Amino acid sequence: MTFTSTTGSRTEISSSSLTVTALCGAFCRDPWGVLGGGDCCPSNSKDGNQHAGTGWTHSFNAALLNDLHGGYFRYRVTGQPLNFGKALGQERGIPNANRRDPTSSGLPNFDVSGYTGMGDSLWTPEFAVENIYQLADTVTWLRGRHSLKLGVDFRRQQRNFFQVTAPRGWYSFNGQYTQDLTTASGGNGLADLLLGPPNFFEQDALVGEYPTRYWDLAEFIQDDFHATPNLTLNLGLRYEVTSPANGRVGNFDLHRGVVVNSVGPNAVPHAGVEFDKSDWAPRLGLAYSPFGNKHTVVRSAFGVFYSAEANIFDDLGLNPPFLSVDSQSFPSSIIPPASQFVSAGFPAAVVFPDPANPSGTVRTNGPTRLMPRIFEWNFNVQQEVRENWGIQVAYVGTHAYRLGNHEASDLTQPLLPVQPPDFVDDAIDVVGQIGADALDLVIMRKHLLDIVAALQEVAHGEA
């Protein structure tokens, strides 16, 4: 809400829920502070990252090489609301909007239908610090027609995170209380704001930053075998183990209907989530010149890959009893009680849900952390049609399994598979799958064919 006036004037808006006064001299200063507005995410941010890496390569002899390297990456985000440190909600007569801690400081967010909102952004403050450590070693051994590689890759990740939707409060005014009661038409969000009752409000509280810890370990062996002058085979096998999250996380047990936590009373490591020990990843590839003259080349490859979820550990830290959400919607058919008005503020007591009897939104990884499994394959033929010119026909396919959303807010409904491009928000499905196929025809000059062939050999052969 913006107030403008000429020098020396006074503007005042009053309602049953709040009073706003602006005194203007040579300039106009709004006593509400920086009004901000918008759902996400105007803030005063301080972001930074650091990384370091080191490596050691040693050649034992002409046929044996070792490559050892390590790395460290640190990522930090501090996103503070524009009015961070100011109890503006409390000062403007909204009880318990600011709860005497910095994370709830600022001005509540007012979302007024048809108008630019005001107040500090939702989803602030945000504090995140992530550390990633990596150590990997690869041995290369040349023996006859074989080029062998074997190695190990270990990564440990640490993440401390804090973010909730509306720590200082959020009000929505959609005009339902000023619409025509007989036709349910008309209505004005700003008029509802002046009357005082919102159609919706929410306030969240989170018990401090929550840490998550996890690691993954991969071992592989690969052989580039020159079977004949016209045939090269790429044979590889990789095995991966990815830990479930540990730290301060909870997991909703789908069978017992309770939240199992990794800290506190009755703590269970990894919140009871088991390891997935079935993540084998074979890799097969070939390059073949069927007529021995190099004018025709056939290439094909198949591989299995695993990909960790992007955001699961953030969400598991929001399970009971660590997150409190006071969210209420009000129908227009009921006369608003006094407790609904902005002037009533928010409840004095913050109630955290019981993990033994959870309510509201819960998050679950299921009983086992199943990693998404991706199958990829391709087949292409390159043919030289004249000097420096060639043609390529290629087919690429991919299919991904065990895709699902770990957030489950209505477990009474049937499980829904993930469908591209829009992922389901309110279901869990560990058997969701997607797939894609493509066929292309390319005509290009010879040096481009050589580059494509080199890239394909790298992509097909690396385990």
C-alpha positions as CSV (number, residue, x, y, z in Angstrom):
1,M,0.0,0.0,0.0
2,T,1.5,3.3,-1.0
3,F,0.7,6.8,0.3
4,T,1.4,9.9,-1.7
5,S,0.8,13.5,-0.7
6,T,1.9,17.1,-1.1
7,T,4.2,18.8,1.3
8,G,2.8,19.4,4.8
9,S,-0.3,17.2,4.3
10,R,-1.5,14.3,6.4
11,T,-3.0,11.0,5.1
12,E,-4.8,8.6,7.4
13,I,-6.6,5.3,6.8
14,S,-8.5,3.7,9.7
15,S,-10.4,0.4,10.1
16,S,-11.5,-1.9,12.8
17,S,-8.3,-3.8,12.5
18,L,-5.5,-1.3,12.0
19,T,-4.6,2.3,11.7
20,V,-2.1,3.7,9.2
21,T,-0.9,7.3,9.5
22,A,1.7,8.9,7.2
23,L,3.1,12.4,7.8
24,C,4.6,14.1,4.8
25,G,7.0,17.0,4.7
26,A,9.5,17.5,1.9
27,F,9.2,13.7,1.5
28,C,6.8,11.0,2.6
29,R,8.0,8.4,5.1
30,D,5.9,5.3,5.6
31,P,5.8,4.2,9.3
32,W,5.3,0.6,8.1
33,G,8.9,0.5,7.0
34,V,9.8,-1.0,3.6
35,L,6.5,-2.3,2.3
36,G,8.0,-5.0,0.0
37,G,5.1,-7.0,-1.3
38,G,5.1,-10.1,-3.5
39,D,5.0,-13.7,-2.4
40,C,8.7,-14.6,-3.1
41,C,11.3,-13.4,-2.5
42,P,12.5,-9.8,-2.1
43,S,15.2,-9.9,0.6
44,N,18.5,-8.6,1.7
45,S,20.7,-11.5,0.6
46,K,24.3,-12.4,1.3
47,D,25.4,-15.3,-0.8
48,G,28.8,-16.9,-1.3
49,N,30.6,-20.0,-2.2
50,Q,34.1,-21.3,-1.9
51,H,35.7,-24.3,-3.5
52,A,39.2,-25.9,-3.5
53,G,40.6,-28.9,-5.3
54,T,43.8,-30.9,-5.5
55,G,45.1,-33.8,-7.4
56,W,48.0,-36.1,-7.7
57,T,48.8,-38.2,-10.9
58,H,51.6,-40.8,-10.8
59,S,52.9,-42.9,-13.6
60,F,54.3,-46.2,-12.3
61,N,55.4,-47.3,-15.8
62,A,54.3,-46.9,-19.4
63,A,51.2,-49.2,-18.7
64,L,50.1,-48.2,-15.2
65,L,48.8,-44.8,-14.1
66,N,47.1,-43.6,-10.9
67,D,45.0,-40.4,-10.6
68,L,44.0,-39.3,-7.1
69,H,42.0,-36.1,-6.6
70,G,40.0,-34.4,-3.9
71,G,37.8,-31.4,-3.6
72,Y,35.8,-29.2,-1.3
73,F,32.8,-27.0,-2.0
74,R,31.0,-24.6,0.4
75,Y,27.7,-22.9,-0.4
76,R,26.1,-20.3,1.8
77,V,22.9,-18.3,1.5
78,T,21.6,-15.7,4.0
79,G,18.3,-14.2,2.8
80,Q,16.8,-11.8,5.3
81,P,13.4,-10.0,5.0
82,L,13.7,-6.3,4.1
83,N,12.6,-5.3,7.6
84,F,14.7,-7.9,9.4
85,G,15.2,-7.2,13.1
86,K,12.1,-4.9,13.4
87,A,9.0,-6.0,15.2
88,L,6.7,-4.0,12.8
89,G,3.8,-6.4,13.1
90,Q,3.7,-6.1,16.8
91,E,4.2,-2.3,16.7
92,R,1.3,-1.9,14.3
93,G,-1.1,-3.7,16.6
94,I,-1.0,-7.3,15.4
95,P,-0.4,-9.5,18.5
96,N,2.1,-12.3,18.2
97,A,3.1,-11.5,14.7
98,N,6.7,-11.1,15.9
99,R,7.7,-13.6,18.6
100,R,10.8,-11.9,20.0
101,D,13.2,-13.8,17.8
102,P,14.9,-12.6,14.6
103,T,13.3,-15.2,12.3
104,S,9.8,-13.8,12.9
105,S,10.8,-10.1,12.6
106,G,9.5,-7.8,10.0
107,L,6.0,-6.9,8.6
108,P,3.4,-9.6,8.0
109,N,2.6,-10.3,4.4
110,F,-0.8,-8.9,3.2
111,D,-2.0,-10.4,-0.1
112,V,-4.9,-8.3,-1.4
113,S,-6.7,-9.5,-4.5
114,G,-6.4,-7.1,-7.4
115,Y,-3.7,-5.0,-5.7
116,T,0.1,-5.2,-5.1
117,G,0.6,-6.8,-1.8
118,M,2.6,-5.4,1.0
119,G,4.8,-6.7,3.8
120,D,7.9,-8.8,4.0
121,S,8.2,-11.6,1.5
122,L,7.1,-15.1,2.2
123,W,9.8,-17.7,2.5
124,T,12.2,-15.4,4.3
125,P,14.4,-15.5,6.2
126,E,16.4,-18.3,4.5
127,F,19.6,-19.6,5.9
128,A,21.5,-22.4,4.2
129,V,25.1,-23.6,4.5
130,E,26.2,-26.7,2.6
131,N,29.6,-28.4,2.6
132,I,30.6,-31.1,0.1
133,Y,33.7,-33.2,0.4
134,Q,35.0,-35.5,-2.4
135,L,37.8,-38.0,-2.7
136,A,38.2,-40.1,-5.8
137,D,40.9,-42.4,-7.2
138,T,41.2,-44.0,-10.6
139,V,43.8,-46.5,-11.8
140,T,44.4,-47.0,-15.6
141,W,46.2,-50.2,-16.7
142,L,47.1,-50.9,-20.4
143,R,47.5,-54.6,-21.0
144,G,47.6,-56.0,-24.6
145,R,44.3,-55.1,-26.3
146,H,42.7,-54.0,-23.1
147,S,42.6,-50.6,-21.5
148,L,41.3,-51.1,-18.0
149,K,40.1,-48.5,-15.5
150,L,39.0,-49.1,-12.0
151,G,38.3,-46.6,-9.3
152,V,36.3,-45.3,-6.3
153,D,34.5,-42.0,-5.7
154,F,33.3,-40.9,-2.2
155,R,31.3,-37.8,-1.3
156,R,30.1,-36.5,2.0
157,Q,27.6,-33.7,2.2
158,Q,26.5,-31.6,5.1
159,R,23.6,-29.1,5.0
160,N,22.2,-26.8,7.6
161,F,18.9,-25.1,6.6
162,F,16.2,-22.8,7.8
163,Q,13.2,-21.7,5.8
164,V,9.4,-21.6,6.5
165,T,6.5,-20.0,4.6
166,A,5.3,-17.2,6.9
167,P,7.1,-16.8,10.2
168,R,5.7,-13.3,10.8
169,G,2.3,-14.1,9.4
170,W,0.4,-14.0,6.1
171,Y,-3.0,-12.6,5.4
172,S,-5.1,-13.0,2.3
173,F,-8.1,-10.8,1.3
174,N,-10.0,-11.9,-1.7
175,G,-13.1,-9.7,-1.5
176,Q,-15.5,-12.3,-0.3
177,Y,-16.9,-10.2,2.5
178,T,-17.8,-7.2,0.4
179,Q,-19.4,-9.2,-2.5
180,D,-23.1,-9.3,-3.2
181,L,-24.6,-11.9,-0.8
182,T,-27.4,-12.9,-3.2
183,T,-25.3,-13.2,-6.4
184,A,-21.9,-13.8,-5.0
185,S,-20.5,-11.2,-7.4
186,G,-18.5,-8.1,-7.0
187,G,-16.4,-7.7,-3.8
188,N,-13.1,-6.0,-3.4
189,G,-10.0,-7.2,-1.6
190,L,-9.0,-3.8,-0.4
191,A,-12.4,-3.2,1.1
192,D,-12.1,-6.5,3.0
193,L,-8.7,-5.4,4.3
194,L,-10.3,-2.2,5.7
195,L,-13.1,-4.3,7.3
196,G,-10.5,-6.5,8.9
197,P,-11.4,-10.2,8.3
198,P,-9.1,-12.1,5.9
199,N,-10.3,-15.2,4.0
200,F,-7.1,-17.0,5.0
201,F,-4.2,-16.6,7.4
202,E,-1.1,-18.6,8.2
203,Q,1.9,-18.4,10.6
204,D,4.7,-20.9,10.8
205,A,7.4,-21.6,13.4
206,L,10.5,-23.9,13.0
207,V,12.7,-25.0,15.8
208,G,16.0,-23.6,14.6
209,E,18.2,-24.6,11.7
210,Y,18.1,-28.3,11.0
211,P,21.2,-30.2,9.9
212,T,21.2,-33.1,7.5
213,R,24.2,-35.4,6.8
214,Y,24.5,-37.9,4.0
215,W,27.1,-39.6,1.8
216,D,27.5,-41.6,-1.4
217,L,30.1,-44.2,-2.5
218,A,30.7,-45.5,-6.0
219,E,33.1,-48.1,-7.3
220,F,33.6,-49.0,-11.0
221,I,35.6,-51.0,-13.4
222,Q,35.8,-50.5,-17.2
223,D,37.5,-52.2,-20.0
224,D,37.9,-50.7,-23.5
225,F,38.7,-53.9,-25.4
226,H,40.0,-53.7,-29.0
227,A,38.7,-57.0,-30.1
228,T,39.7,-56.6,-33.7
229,P,41.0,-53.8,-35.8
230,N,37.4,-53.0,-36.8
231,L,35.7,-53.6,-33.4
232,T,36.1,-51.9,-30.1
233,L,34.0,-53.0,-27.1
234,N,33.4,-50.8,-24.0
235,L,32.5,-53.0,-21.0
236,G,31.9,-51.5,-17.6
237,L,30.2,-52.0,-14.3
238,R,29.5,-49.5,-11.5
239,Y,28.1,-50.0,-8.1
240,E,26.7,-47.1,-6.0
241,V,25.5,-46.8,-2.4
242,T,23.8,-43.6,-1.3
243,S,22.9,-43.1,2.4
244,P,19.5,-42.0,3.6
245,A,19.6,-38.7,5.4
246,N,20.8,-38.4,8.9
247,G,21.1,-35.4,11.2
248,R,17.8,-33.9,12.3
249,V,15.3,-35.5,10.0
250,G,12.0,-37.3,10.3
251,N,10.3,-39.9,8.1
252,F,6.6,-40.7,8.1
253,D,6.1,-44.4,8.5
254,L,3.5,-45.4,5.9
255,H,2.6,-48.6,7.8
256,R,2.3,-47.3,11.4
257,G,1.1,-43.7,10.7
258,V,3.8,-42.1,12.9
259,V,6.8,-40.0,12.3
260,V,10.1,-41.6,13.1
261,N,12.9,-39.2,14.0
262,S,16.7,-39.4,14.0
263,V,17.0,-37.3,17.2
264,G,15.1,-37.0,20.4
265,P,13.2,-39.7,22.3
266,N,13.1,-43.0,20.6
267,A,15.6,-41.8,18.0
268,V,16.4,-44.2,15.1
269,P,19.4,-43.7,12.8
270,H,18.4,-42.3,9.4
271,A,14.9,-41.9,10.8
272,G,14.4,-45.6,10.1
273,V,15.0,-45.4,6.4
274,E,16.9,-48.4,5.0
275,F,19.8,-48.3,2.4
276,D,19.1,-49.3,-1.2
277,K,21.8,-51.8,-1.9
278,S,20.7,-52.9,-5.4
279,D,22.1,-50.0,-7.4
280,W,24.2,-51.8,-10.0
281,A,25.0,-49.9,-13.2
282,P,26.3,-51.9,-16.2
283,R,27.7,-50.1,-19.2
284,L,28.0,-51.6,-22.7
285,G,29.2,-50.0,-25.9
286,L,30.7,-50.8,-29.2
287,A,32.2,-49.1,-32.3
288,Y,32.4,-51.3,-35.5
289,S,33.5,-50.8,-39.0
290,P,31.7,-53.6,-40.8
291,F,33.5,-53.3,-44.2
292,G,36.9,-52.6,-42.9
293,N,37.4,-49.4,-44.9
294,K,36.3,-46.9,-42.2
295,H,33.8,-45.4,-44.6
296,T,31.0,-46.9,-42.5
297,V,30.9,-46.9,-38.7
298,V,28.3,-48.4,-36.4
299,R,28.2,-47.3,-32.8
300,S,25.8,-48.3,-30.0
301,A,25.7,-48.1,-26.2
302,F,23.6,-49.0,-23.2
303,G,23.9,-47.8,-19.6
304,V,22.2,-47.7,-16.3
305,F,22.5,-44.6,-14.2
306,Y,21.3,-43.4,-10.8
307,S,20.3,-39.8,-9.8
308,A,19.8,-38.5,-6.3
309,E,16.7,-36.5,-5.5
310,A,17.2,-32.7,-5.5
311,N,15.5,-31.5,-2.4
312,I,14.5,-34.4,-0.2
313,F,16.6,-33.6,2.8
314,D,15.3,-30.1,3.2
315,D,11.8,-31.4,3.4
316,L,12.4,-34.3,5.8
317,G,13.7,-31.8,8.4
318,L,10.2,-30.2,8.5
319,N,8.4,-33.3,9.9
320,P,6.8,-33.3,13.4
321,P,7.7,-32.2,16.0
322,F,9.9,-29.4,14.6
323,L,7.5,-27.4,12.4
324,S,4.3,-25.7,13.6
325,V,1.9,-24.4,10.9
326,D,-1.2,-22.4,12.0
327,S,-3.2,-22.2,8.7
328,Q,-6.9,-21.3,8.6
329,S,-9.3,-20.6,5.7
330,F,-12.7,-19.0,6.3
331,P,-15.9,-19.5,4.2
332,S,-17.9,-16.4,3.2
333,S,-21.1,-18.0,4.5
334,I,-20.0,-17.7,8.2
335,I,-20.0,-14.4,10.0
336,P,-16.3,-13.7,10.9
337,P,-15.7,-14.2,14.7
338,A,-13.5,-11.7,16.6
339,S,-10.5,-14.1,16.5
340,Q,-10.5,-13.9,12.7
341,F,-9.8,-10.2,12.4
342,V,-6.2,-8.9,11.9
343,S,-6.5,-7.0,15.1
344,A,-6.7,-10.3,17.0
345,G,-3.3,-11.4,15.7
346,F,-2.1,-14.9,16.1
347,P,-2.4,-17.3,19.0
348,A,0.0,-16.7,21.9
349,A,1.0,-20.3,22.1
350,V,2.9,-22.1,19.3
351,V,1.7,-25.7,19.2
352,F,4.0,-28.3,17.6
353,P,2.5,-31.5,16.2
354,D,3.1,-34.8,18.0
355,P,5.1,-37.3,15.8
356,A,3.2,-40.2,17.4
357,N,-0.1,-38.6,16.2
358,P,0.9,-36.3,13.3
359,S,-1.5,-33.9,11.6
360,G,-1.2,-31.6,8.6
361,T,1.4,-32.2,6.0
362,V,3.9,-35.0,6.6
363,R,7.0,-36.0,4.5
364,T,8.1,-39.5,3.8
365,N,11.0,-41.2,2.0
366,G,9.2,-44.6,2.3
367,P,10.9,-47.5,4.2
368,T,13.9,-47.5,1.8
369,R,15.7,-44.7,0.0
370,L,15.2,-46.0,-3.5
371,M,17.3,-44.1,-6.0
372,P,15.8,-43.1,-9.3
373,R,17.0,-45.5,-11.9
374,I,17.7,-44.4,-15.5
375,F,18.2,-46.6,-18.6
376,E,19.8,-44.9,-21.6
377,W,20.6,-46.5,-25.0
378,N,21.6,-45.4,-28.5
379,F,22.4,-46.7,-31.9
380,N,23.9,-44.7,-34.8
381,V,25.4,-45.3,-38.2
382,Q,27.8,-42.9,-39.9
383,Q,28.5,-43.2,-43.6
384,E,31.0,-41.3,-45.7
385,V,29.1,-40.4,-49.0
386,R,31.9,-38.4,-50.6
387,E,35.2,-36.8,-49.6
388,N,34.8,-34.7,-46.5
389,W,31.0,-35.3,-46.4
390,G,29.1,-37.8,-44.4
391,I,25.6,-38.7,-43.2
392,Q,24.6,-40.0,-39.8
393,V,21.4,-41.7,-38.7
394,A,21.0,-42.0,-34.9
395,Y,18.4,-43.3,-32.4
396,V,18.5,-42.3,-28.7
397,G,16.2,-43.7,-26.0
398,T,15.9,-43.2,-22.3
399,H,13.6,-44.6,-19.6
400,A,13.5,-43.6,-15.9
401,Y,12.0,-45.6,-13.1
402,R,11.3,-45.2,-9.4
403,L,10.5,-41.5,-9.8
404,G,8.2,-40.1,-7.1
405,N,7.4,-37.1,-4.9
406,H,8.4,-37.7,-1.3
407,E,5.9,-35.2,0.1
408,A,2.6,-36.8,1.0
409,S,-0.2,-34.6,2.3
410,D,-3.2,-36.8,1.6
411,L,-2.4,-40.5,2.1
412,T,-6.0,-41.5,1.9
413,Q,-5.9,-40.9,-1.9
414,P,-4.5,-43.4,-4.5
415,L,-0.9,-43.1,-5.3
416,L,-0.3,-41.1,-8.4
417,P,2.7,-41.5,-10.8
418,V,4.9,-38.6,-11.7
419,Q,4.1,-37.3,-15.1
420,P,6.3,-34.9,-17.1
421,P,6.5,-32.0,-17.3
422,D,4.5,-31.2,-14.1
423,F,5.3,-33.3,-11.1
424,V,2.6,-34.3,-8.7
425,D,2.9,-32.2,-5.5
426,D,0.7,-34.2,-3.1
427,A,1.4,-37.9,-3.8
428,I,4.1,-40.4,-3.2
429,D,4.9,-43.0,-5.9
430,V,8.1,-45.0,-6.0
431,V,7.1,-46.7,-9.2
432,G,6.5,-43.6,-11.3
433,Q,8.3,-43.6,-14.7
434,I,9.0,-41.5,-17.7
435,G,10.6,-42.3,-21.1
436,A,11.6,-40.6,-24.3
437,D,12.9,-41.7,-27.7
438,A,14.4,-39.7,-30.6
439,L,15.6,-40.3,-34.1
440,D,17.6,-37.8,-36.1
441,L,19.3,-37.6,-39.5
442,V,22.4,-35.3,-39.9
443,I,24.5,-34.4,-42.9
444,M,27.8,-32.8,-42.1
445,R,31.4,-32.2,-43.1
446,K,34.0,-34.8,-42.1
447,H,35.7,-32.9,-39.3
448,L,32.4,-32.5,-37.6
449,L,31.8,-36.3,-37.9
450,D,35.2,-36.9,-36.3
451,I,34.3,-34.6,-33.3
452,V,30.9,-36.3,-32.9
453,A,32.6,-39.7,-32.9
454,A,35.1,-38.7,-30.3
455,L,32.4,-37.3,-28.0
456,Q,30.4,-40.5,-28.4
457,E,33.3,-42.7,-27.5
458,V,33.8,-40.7,-24.3
459,A,30.1,-40.8,-23.4
460,H,29.7,-44.5,-24.2
461,G,32.8,-45.8,-22.6
462,E,33.0,-43.9,-19.3
463,A,31.8,-45.9,-16.3
